């Protein structure tokens, strides 16, 4: 069983004794029909629905489980629905998104001032070239446009290189995790 609804496992997993995760048919084959599946005791049972966001289906499954179990069986059993805490999870996701957006804003602010200082230092170093361009007949707007285009090309080239390097590094790290967890890899590029 390489994948299950809740647990991540792979071919390289090492069993150190204790509990084991397996499907009900595999468990039945393992015990060689010594006891009935109805008599089997479970410490945890995880049920994955075909349409997990369908509230009517969720309620039907929970209601059916409670009807099937006797009152003695229900005392030690807790039915946990993953989607019960969905609002709390969405709130936490919004808070984390807000924190990361603030960090991105601060980083962009610092990068902007770094770029401004490097461009102003570049302009001060090239005062002789600017004087030569003015002597050749360039007006101040044309010279400003040339230096703006230079800055724009440098920033865009840096952005493209940063995106390519960051994507390559992140894909490499995710693929290393996939080797151990055996969870399928899906490529996701964040964009608005």
TAWOGI-V219911 format. One line per field, one symbol per residue. phi: phi as a letter, one per 20 degrees, with the letter a starting at -180 (. if undefined). A space follows every 10 residues. Layout:
phi = ???
//
This chain:
phi = .fcbfcedbb fefdednnfc dbffffffff ellfcfffef edebcdddef cfeffffgff ffffffffef fffffedded dgefefffff ffffffffff ffffffffff ffffffffff fffffdffff ffffffofef ffffffffff ffffffffff ffffffffff ffffffffge emefecfcdf bf
//
